[in-house]
C-alpha cells in the first residue's frame, strides 16, 4: 500500500530549472522566470482516496468524452493503481484539506532508450478550482518529482506523454502553454471492452 507523501508547494517567483540531457540540442520548457502565487500542496494519493479518484474519473469521462463509466469498475481501477505502484501513481492537489484535482501517471518502459515514458492517464480539476493555476501547479510539480528527482535511477524519464480527445481544444491549449508538443505518433487501438 502506498503511503501518502505531502510535498509543500508554496511558490513565489520561483525560477524553474530543468536538467538538459547531455546530448540534447534543445532545452526543456519553463527555463524562464515564473511568477506564481500558490498555496496548493501536491501529495501522493493513498488507498483511502480511491473513491474520490473514481468519482473524478467518472466526472472527467462524462465531461470530456460524454462517456458513462461503470462506478464499480472505476473504484476497482483506482484501488488497483493505488495498491500496485508498478502500474503508476496518482497525485492529488489540495488547498488546506480540500482536494482540487488529481492526475494519474502510468509507466511504459522504452526498450529503445532504457528509460520510462510516463503517461498522464487521467487528469481532473474540480470545477471550482479551474482557471486558478491548479493544473499548471500540479504539472510543474510532477516534472520536478518524475523527471528531475529520478535522473540516473531506474525510474528515469524519457518523456512525459498524454493523449487527448481530438475535440478537447481547451485541454490542448493548456498542454501547449505548458510546453508540450504534438507528437508525430498517431494512436491506434483494438478495443475489447
C-alpha positions as CSV (number, residue, x, y, z in Angstrom):
1,X,0.0,0.0,0.0
2,X,1.3,3.5,-0.9
3,X,1.9,5.9,1.9
4,X,0.7,9.5,1.4
5,X,3.6,11.8,1.0
6,X,2.9,15.5,1.3
7,X,5.1,17.9,-0.7
8,X,4.6,21.5,0.4
9,X,4.2,23.8,-2.6
10,X,4.2,27.5,-1.8
11,X,5.8,29.1,-4.8
12,X,6.5,32.8,-5.2
13,X,8.8,34.0,-8.0
14,X,10.4,30.6,-8.5
15,X,13.0,30.0,-11.2
16,X,12.2,26.6,-12.6
17,X,15.4,24.9,-13.8
18,X,15.1,21.6,-15.6
19,X,18.0,19.3,-16.4
20,X,19.1,19.3,-20.0
21,X,20.2,15.9,-21.4
22,X,23.8,15.7,-22.3
23,X,23.1,15.0,-25.9
24,X,20.1,17.3,-26.3
25,X,20.1,20.1,-28.8
26,X,17.2,21.9,-27.1
27,X,16.2,22.8,-23.6
28,X,13.2,21.8,-21.5
29,X,10.3,24.3,-21.2
30,X,10.0,26.6,-18.2
31,X,13.6,27.8,-18.3
32,X,12.4,31.2,-17.6
33,X,11.3,33.0,-14.5
34,X,7.7,32.2,-13.5
35,X,5.6,34.3,-11.2
36,X,3.2,32.0,-9.4
37,X,1.4,32.5,-6.2
38,X,0.1,29.2,-4.9
39,X,-1.0,27.8,-1.6
40,X,-1.7,24.4,-3.1
41,X,0.0,21.2,-2.0
42,X,0.7,18.2,-4.1
43,X,0.7,14.8,-2.5
44,X,0.7,11.2,-3.5
45,X,-2.7,9.6,-3.2
46,X,-3.3,6.6,-0.9
47,X,-5.9,3.8,-0.9
48,X,-8.2,6.0,1.2
49,X,-8.5,8.3,-1.8
50,X,-9.8,5.5,-4.2
51,X,-13.5,6.6,-4.1
52,X,-12.6,10.2,-4.8
53,X,-10.3,9.3,-7.7
54,X,-13.0,7.1,-9.1
55,X,-15.6,10.0,-8.8
56,X,-13.1,12.3,-10.6
57,X,-12.5,9.8,-13.4
58,X,-16.3,9.3,-13.8
59,X,-16.8,13.1,-14.0
60,X,-13.9,13.6,-16.4
61,X,-15.1,10.8,-18.8
62,X,-18.6,12.3,-18.9
63,X,-17.4,15.9,-19.3
64,X,-14.7,15.3,-21.9
65,X,-16.0,12.4,-24.0
66,X,-19.6,12.1,-22.9
67,X,-18.9,8.5,-21.6
68,X,-20.6,6.8,-18.7
69,X,-18.1,4.8,-16.7
70,X,-19.2,1.9,-14.6
71,X,-18.7,3.1,-11.0
72,X,-17.7,-0.3,-9.7
73,X,-15.0,-0.7,-12.4
74,X,-13.8,2.9,-11.7
75,X,-13.4,2.2,-8.0
76,X,-11.7,-1.1,-8.6
77,X,-9.3,0.5,-11.1
78,X,-8.4,3.3,-8.7
79,X,-7.7,0.8,-6.0
80,X,-5.6,-1.3,-8.3
81,X,-3.4,1.6,-9.2
82,X,-3.0,2.7,-5.6
83,X,-2.2,-0.8,-4.4
84,X,0.4,-1.5,-7.1
85,X,2.9,1.2,-7.8
86,X,4.2,-0.8,-10.9
87,X,1.1,0.5,-12.7
88,X,1.7,4.1,-11.8
89,X,0.9,6.7,-9.3
90,X,-1.8,9.1,-8.5
91,X,-1.2,12.7,-7.4
92,X,-3.7,14.9,-5.7
93,X,-3.6,18.7,-5.4
94,X,-5.0,20.2,-2.2
95,X,-5.7,23.6,-0.7
96,X,-5.8,23.0,3.0
97,X,-8.0,19.9,3.3
98,X,-9.9,20.4,0.1
99,X,-8.8,18.3,-2.9
100,X,-8.9,20.3,-6.1
101,X,-7.9,17.7,-8.6
102,X,-6.0,14.5,-9.4
103,X,-3.6,13.2,-12.0
104,X,-2.8,9.5,-12.7
105,X,0.6,8.7,-14.1
106,X,1.2,5.4,-15.8
107,X,4.6,3.9,-16.8
108,X,5.7,2.5,-20.2
109,X,9.2,1.1,-20.5
110,X,11.2,2.1,-23.6
111,X,13.3,-0.7,-25.0
112,X,14.9,1.8,-27.3
113,X,16.0,4.3,-24.5
114,X,16.2,2.1,-21.4
115,X,14.0,4.7,-19.7
116,X,10.4,5.2,-18.8
117,X,7.8,7.0,-20.8
118,X,5.5,8.5,-18.2
119,X,1.9,8.8,-19.4
120,X,-0.5,11.2,-17.9
121,X,-3.5,8.9,-17.9
122,X,-6.3,10.9,-16.3
123,X,-6.4,14.5,-15.2
124,X,-9.3,16.1,-13.4
125,X,-9.6,19.5,-11.8
126,X,-12.8,20.2,-9.9
127,X,-14.9,23.0,-11.4
128,X,-14.5,25.3,-8.5
129,X,-10.7,25.1,-8.9
130,X,-10.5,25.7,-12.6
131,X,-8.7,28.7,-14.1
132,X,-6.7,29.1,-10.9
133,X,-3.5,27.5,-12.0
134,X,-4.2,24.2,-10.3
135,X,-3.2,22.0,-13.3
136,X,-0.2,24.2,-14.0
137,X,1.0,23.8,-10.4
138,X,0.3,20.1,-10.5
139,X,2.1,19.6,-13.8
140,X,5.2,21.6,-12.7
141,X,5.5,19.6,-9.5
142,X,5.1,16.4,-11.5
143,X,8.0,17.4,-13.7
144,X,10.1,18.1,-10.6
145,X,9.3,14.7,-9.0
146,X,9.1,12.5,-12.0
147,X,11.8,14.0,-14.2
148,X,14.4,15.9,-12.1
149,X,14.4,13.8,-8.9
150,X,14.7,10.4,-10.7
151,X,17.6,11.3,-13.1
152,X,20.1,8.5,-13.3
153,X,17.8,6.0,-11.5
154,X,15.8,3.0,-12.8
155,X,12.8,5.4,-12.9
156,X,14.5,7.9,-15.2
157,X,12.0,9.6,-17.6
158,X,12.4,9.6,-21.4
159,X,9.3,11.8,-21.8
160,X,6.0,12.8,-20.3
161,X,3.2,11.9,-22.6
162,X,-0.5,12.1,-22.7
163,X,-3.3,11.6,-25.2
164,X,-6.2,14.0,-25.6
165,X,-9.6,13.7,-27.4
166,X,-9.5,15.5,-30.8
167,X,-12.4,17.7,-29.7
168,X,-10.9,18.8,-26.4
169,X,-9.5,22.1,-27.7
170,X,-9.3,23.7,-24.3
171,X,-7.1,21.0,-22.9
172,X,-4.8,21.1,-25.9
173,X,-4.2,24.8,-25.4
174,X,-3.4,24.2,-21.8
175,X,-0.9,21.4,-22.6
176,X,0.8,23.5,-25.3
177,X,1.1,26.5,-22.9
178,X,2.9,24.2,-20.5
179,X,5.5,23.3,-23.2
180,X,4.1,20.0,-24.5
181,X,4.2,19.5,-28.3
182,X,2.1,17.4,-30.6
183,X,3.8,14.1,-31.2
184,X,4.5,12.7,-34.6
185,X,2.8,9.4,-33.5
186,X,-0.8,8.6,-34.1
187,X,-2.7,6.3,-31.7
188,X,-4.3,3.1,-33.0
189,X,-6.2,0.7,-30.8
190,X,-8.2,-2.5,-30.9
191,X,-10.9,-2.1,-28.2
192,X,-12.0,-5.2,-26.2
193,X,-14.5,-3.5,-23.8
